[in-house]
Amino acid sequence: MESSDLEGAERDVEDVERALERLDEGTYGTCEVCGEPIGDDVLEASPAARDCGRHAGGPERSPTA
């Protein structure tokens, strides 16, 4: 496995671990930027999504959100 593949796999594992933490906290399915619900279509496509479609990867994302 190439290092870029390994790095991608490690990121995926971190994303899933964070999603599990949000599930335990009761915040899974809520956008970390605006607090609005993340659409079922977004969660179905990416179960570890942290943002609603409006804020996915946008510059307004706060590292502490």
Backbone bond lengths (Angstrom), bond angles and torsions (degrees), N, CA, C in turn:
res aa  C-N    CA-C-N  psi(-1)  N-CA   C-N-CA  omega(-1)  CA-C   N-CA-C  phi
1 M - - - 1.452 - - 1.530 107.74 -
2 E 1.332 115.60 133.20 1.456 120.35 179.20 1.521 109.91 -74.83
3 S 1.322 116.16 158.06 1.465 119.74 -177.32 1.524 111.63 -61.83
4 S 1.333 118.00 -35.04 1.467 119.25 178.83 1.530 110.55 -67.09
5 D 1.333 117.46 -35.57 1.469 120.89 175.90 1.522 110.15 -66.14
6 L 1.317 115.90 -41.84 1.458 120.77 179.64 1.525 110.57 -64.34
7 E 1.323 116.42 -43.13 1.459 120.39 178.70 1.527 110.79 -62.53
8 G 1.318 116.99 -40.74 1.465 120.77 177.98 1.517 111.40 -64.05
9 A 1.338 116.34 -41.57 1.465 120.37 178.57 1.522 110.80 -65.12
10 E 1.333 116.82 -39.56 1.467 120.59 178.30 1.524 110.72 -64.33
11 R 1.334 117.20 -39.92 1.473 120.89 176.97 1.520 110.37 -63.37
12 D 1.323 116.28 -41.66 1.468 119.90 178.94 1.526 110.99 -61.21
13 V 1.328 116.60 -42.90 1.465 120.56 179.11 1.525 109.93 -63.50
14 E 1.332 116.91 -42.98 1.468 120.46 178.11 1.522 111.01 -62.11
15 D 1.334 117.27 -39.95 1.468 120.92 178.68 1.525 110.85 -62.46
16 V 1.322 116.83 -43.13 1.462 120.85 179.95 1.526 110.24 -67.27
17 E 1.343 117.59 -41.91 1.465 120.56 178.16 1.522 110.67 -60.84
18 R 1.337 116.98 -41.62 1.471 120.71 178.94 1.529 110.17 -66.05
19 A 1.329 117.53 -39.38 1.466 120.66 177.84 1.526 110.29 -62.38
20 L 1.328 117.25 -39.53 1.464 120.82 178.05 1.530 110.88 -65.93
21 E 1.335 117.16 -37.51 1.466 120.71 175.88 1.525 110.24 -62.75
22 R 1.352 116.75 -43.84 1.462 119.98 179.42 1.523 110.81 -64.09
23 L 1.324 116.61 -34.75 1.460 120.41 177.09 1.527 109.79 -63.01
24 D 1.340 116.90 -45.85 1.468 121.24 177.76 1.529 112.18 -62.63
25 E 1.341 116.34 -36.21 1.460 121.71 -178.29 1.528 112.29 -78.59
26 G 1.322 116.46 -13.93 1.454 120.52 -176.89 1.515 113.77 83.25
27 T 1.337 117.36 15.53 1.460 120.67 -179.13 1.521 113.01 -109.63
28 Y 1.341 117.40 4.30 1.464 120.06 178.72 1.519 108.85 -61.73
29 G 1.324 116.17 136.87 1.455 120.58 178.66 1.514 113.43 87.27
30 T 1.336 116.82 7.15 1.458 122.29 178.50 1.523 108.62 -115.91
31 C 1.318 116.81 132.29 1.461 122.06 -179.49 1.528 109.60 -62.32
32 E 1.328 116.66 129.95 1.460 121.29 179.33 1.526 112.52 -73.53
33 V 1.333 118.32 -13.16 1.461 120.94 -179.88 1.525 111.00 -92.47
34 C 1.339 116.44 -52.97 1.469 118.91 -173.17 1.524 114.02 -109.15
35 G 1.334 118.13 -10.76 1.454 121.15 178.51 1.518 114.56 81.62
36 E 1.317 117.25 0.98 1.457 121.43 178.28 1.526 109.80 -80.35
37 P 1.330 117.30 157.02 1.459 119.65 178.20 1.529 111.62 -62.84
38 I 1.311 115.27 142.47 1.461 121.51 173.44 1.523 105.90 -84.86
39 G 1.310 117.33 132.20 1.459 121.75 -176.48 1.525 112.75 -61.51
40 D 1.319 114.97 147.30 1.460 120.23 178.26 1.521 111.47 -57.44
41 D 1.341 117.21 -35.87 1.457 120.20 179.65 1.530 111.24 -63.58
42 V 1.339 116.76 -38.05 1.467 120.74 178.49 1.526 109.98 -68.35
43 L 1.334 116.72 -45.18 1.469 120.37 -179.45 1.526 111.91 -66.91
44 E 1.328 116.45 -32.60 1.461 119.45 177.67 1.529 110.27 -67.18
45 A 1.325 116.28 -40.29 1.465 120.79 179.53 1.526 111.65 -73.59
46 S 1.340 116.15 -34.76 1.463 121.14 -177.64 1.525 109.20 -144.57
47 P 1.334 117.51 87.80 1.463 121.17 -175.46 1.531 114.78 -57.54
48 A 1.321 118.17 -21.30 1.461 120.96 -179.75 1.530 111.82 -94.93
49 A 1.336 117.70 12.12 1.470 121.14 -178.38 1.521 110.72 -56.49
50 R 1.328 115.59 138.39 1.465 121.46 179.28 1.516 112.12 -107.72
51 D 1.339 116.50 -13.64 1.458 121.31 -174.25 1.516 111.06 -129.53
52 C 1.329 115.52 151.63 1.460 120.48 171.73 1.533 107.26 -69.27
53 G 1.283 117.48 168.89 1.469 121.55 -178.27 1.511 113.23 -57.90
54 R 1.340 117.02 -31.99 1.469 120.58 -179.96 1.516 112.75 -66.61
55 H 1.316 117.83 -33.14 1.460 121.15 -172.43 1.524 114.52 -109.20
56 A 1.293 118.29 2.81 1.468 121.01 -176.80 1.521 110.97 -58.67
57 G 1.326 115.72 108.28 1.466 121.61 176.04 1.501 114.82 70.33
58 G 1.307 118.63 10.68 1.454 121.34 -176.66 1.510 113.36 -74.50
59 P 1.322 117.76 162.90 1.468 121.29 -178.38 1.504 113.41 -67.22
60 E 1.349 118.16 -18.33 1.464 119.78 -179.62 1.510 112.94 -78.91
61 R 1.336 117.35 -2.59 1.463 121.44 179.50 1.516 109.17 -65.34
62 S 1.289 115.46 128.43 1.460 121.47 178.27 1.526 108.35 -99.07
63 P 1.320 119.21 135.14 1.455 120.57 -179.29 1.532 112.59 -64.51
64 T 1.321 117.53 -18.96 1.453 119.84 -179.47 1.514 112.07 -99.20
65 A 1.340 116.99 -2.78 1.477 120.14 -179.31 1.500 111.23 -70.89
